[in-house]
Amino acid sequence: MNDMAKNLILWLIIAAVLVTVMNNFSSPNEPQTLNYSDFIQQVKDGKVERVAVDGYVITGKRNDGDSFKTIRPAIQDNGLIGELSKASSLISRASGHNYWLRASRSW
């Protein structure tokens, strides 16, 4: 084989390795999207380890280690905190992303 063919094969192998590495690092694990009814059922079944509530968006982790995300309906659900407490789930408020809105309210 001549030197040009060897260099081409070497560069193709390097490019394939780089593409593989970039694909592994560039695609973070997206949490599974649940509908709200399935989320409530998993809470009642004791499968939810912890949740973070940020407005209508609820993210969390199940006992099996999988992450999830759900959207709370725009209705008042007074029983949600009670269900989470009964299931011994860790509840936290997600840090708000809107710093300027929070800052303007403090005036």
C-alpha positions as a LaTeX table, in Angstrom:
\begin{tabular}{lrrr}
\hline
Residue & $x$ (\AA) & $y$ (\AA) & $z$ (\AA) \\
\hline
Met1 & 0.00 & 0.00 & 0.00 \\
Asn2 & 1.24 & 3.45 & $-0.74$ \\
Asp3 & 1.57 & 6.19 & 1.88 \\
Met4 & $-1.47$ & 8.10 & 0.68 \\
Ala5 & $-3.79$ & 5.10 & 1.22 \\
Lys6 & $-2.33$ & 4.49 & 4.68 \\
Asn7 & $-2.89$ & 8.13 & 5.65 \\
Leu8 & $-6.45$ & 8.05 & 4.32 \\
Ile9 & $-7.28$ & 4.92 & 6.32 \\
Leu10 & $-5.72$ & 6.42 & 9.45 \\
Trp11 & $-7.74$ & 9.64 & 9.09 \\
Leu12 & $-10.95$ & 7.68 & 8.50 \\
Ile13 & $-10.36$ & 5.68 & 11.69 \\
Ile14 & $-9.63$ & 8.87 & 13.66 \\
Ala15 & $-12.79$ & 10.52 & 12.27 \\
Ala16 & $-14.92$ & 7.47 & 13.17 \\
Val17 & $-13.57$ & 7.47 & 16.73 \\
Leu18 & $-14.21$ & 11.20 & 17.11 \\
Val19 & $-17.76$ & 10.91 & 15.79 \\
Thr20 & $-18.46$ & 8.05 & 18.22 \\
Val21 & $-17.07$ & 9.99 & 21.18 \\
Met22 & $-18.99$ & 13.15 & 20.26 \\
Asn23 & $-22.26$ & 11.21 & 19.94 \\
Asn24 & $-21.81$ & 9.76 & 23.40 \\
Phe25 & $-21.14$ & 13.13 & 25.04 \\
Ser26 & $-23.45$ & 15.38 & 23.05 \\
Ser27 & $-26.74$ & 13.59 & 23.71 \\
Pro28 & $-27.59$ & 13.88 & 27.41 \\
Asn29 & $-30.09$ & 11.45 & 28.82 \\
Glu30 & $-33.50$ & 13.02 & 28.43 \\
Pro31 & $-35.93$ & 12.20 & 31.20 \\
Gln32 & $-38.91$ & 10.07 & 30.27 \\
Thr33 & $-42.03$ & 12.17 & 29.71 \\
Leu34 & $-45.02$ & 10.88 & 31.66 \\
Asn35 & $-48.60$ & 12.00 & 31.50 \\
Tyr36 & $-49.83$ & 13.36 & 34.80 \\
Ser37 & $-52.14$ & 10.40 & 35.53 \\
Asp38 & $-49.25$ & 7.93 & 35.20 \\
Phe39 & $-47.15$ & 10.15 & 37.48 \\
Ile40 & $-49.87$ & 10.15 & 40.16 \\
Gln41 & $-50.23$ & 6.38 & 39.89 \\
Gln42 & $-46.47$ & 5.89 & 40.30 \\
Val43 & $-46.54$ & 8.14 & 43.38 \\
Lys44 & $-49.38$ & 6.06 & 44.87 \\
Asp45 & $-47.47$ & 2.86 & 44.07 \\
Gly46 & $-44.42$ & 4.21 & 45.94 \\
Lys47 & $-42.21$ & 4.22 & 42.84 \\
Val48 & $-41.18$ & 7.90 & 43.06 \\
Glu49 & $-38.07$ & 8.66 & 45.08 \\
Arg50 & $-37.93$ & 12.44 & 44.72 \\
Val51 & $-39.52$ & 15.29 & 42.79 \\
Ala52 & $-38.74$ & 18.92 & 42.03 \\
Val53 & $-41.60$ & 21.26 & 41.23 \\
Asp54 & $-41.03$ & 24.30 & 39.04 \\
Gly55 & $-44.41$ & 25.86 & 38.31 \\
Tyr56 & $-46.30$ & 23.38 & 36.18 \\
Val57 & $-43.24$ & 21.26 & 35.37 \\
Ile58 & $-42.49$ & 18.36 & 37.71 \\
Thr59 & $-39.22$ & 16.49 & 37.30 \\
Gly60 & $-38.06$ & 13.62 & 39.41 \\
Lys61 & $-36.39$ & 10.30 & 39.90 \\
Arg62 & $-38.01$ & 6.93 & 40.42 \\
Asn63 & $-36.75$ & 4.26 & 42.81 \\
Asp64 & $-35.20$ & 2.37 & 39.89 \\
Gly65 & $-32.99$ & 5.39 & 39.08 \\
Asp66 & $-34.80$ & 6.52 & 35.92 \\
Ser67 & $-35.59$ & 10.22 & 35.54 \\
Phe68 & $-38.97$ & 11.53 & 34.46 \\
Lys69 & $-40.76$ & 14.75 & 33.65 \\
Thr70 & $-44.45$ & 15.61 & 33.65 \\
Ile71 & $-46.59$ & 18.69 & 33.28 \\
Arg72 & $-49.10$ & 19.43 & 36.03 \\
Pro73 & $-52.51$ & 20.45 & 34.69 \\
Ala74 & $-53.56$ & 24.04 & 35.25 \\
Ile75 & $-55.93$ & 22.98 & 38.02 \\
Gln76 & $-55.40$ & 23.03 & 41.75 \\
Asp77 & $-54.24$ & 19.62 & 42.99 \\
Asn78 & $-54.30$ & 19.91 & 46.77 \\
Gly79 & $-53.75$ & 16.18 & 47.23 \\
Leu80 & $-50.42$ & 15.98 & 45.38 \\
Ile81 & $-48.22$ & 17.03 & 48.30 \\
Gly82 & $-50.10$ & 14.68 & 50.61 \\
Glu83 & $-49.65$ & 11.76 & 48.22 \\
Leu84 & $-45.94$ & 12.52 & 47.87 \\
Ser85 & $-45.56$ & 12.73 & 51.65 \\
Lys86 & $-47.38$ & 9.43 & 52.18 \\
Ala87 & $-45.09$ & 7.80 & 49.64 \\
Ser88 & $-42.03$ & 9.19 & 51.49 \\
Ser89 & $-40.86$ & 11.05 & 48.40 \\
Leu90 & $-38.36$ & 13.86 & 48.79 \\
Ile91 & $-40.02$ & 17.08 & 47.61 \\
Ser92 & $-38.14$ & 20.20 & 46.56 \\
Arg93 & $-38.81$ & 23.35 & 44.62 \\
Ala94 & $-36.70$ & 23.68 & 41.51 \\
Ser95 & $-34.68$ & 26.84 & 41.33 \\
Gly96 & $-36.55$ & 29.36 & 39.24 \\
His97 & $-35.02$ & 30.21 & 35.92 \\
Asn98 & $-36.43$ & 33.70 & 35.80 \\
Tyr99 & $-34.01$ & 35.67 & 37.96 \\
Trp100 & $-35.27$ & 39.08 & 36.82 \\
Leu101 & $-38.87$ & 38.30 & 37.72 \\
Arg102 & $-37.85$ & 37.20 & 41.21 \\
Ala103 & $-35.63$ & 40.27 & 41.61 \\
Ser104 & $-38.40$ & 42.65 & 40.58 \\
Arg105 & $-40.78$ & 41.10 & 43.12 \\
Ser106 & $-38.33$ & 41.75 & 45.94 \\
Trp107 & $-38.60$ & 45.54 & 45.47 \\
\hline
\end{tabular}
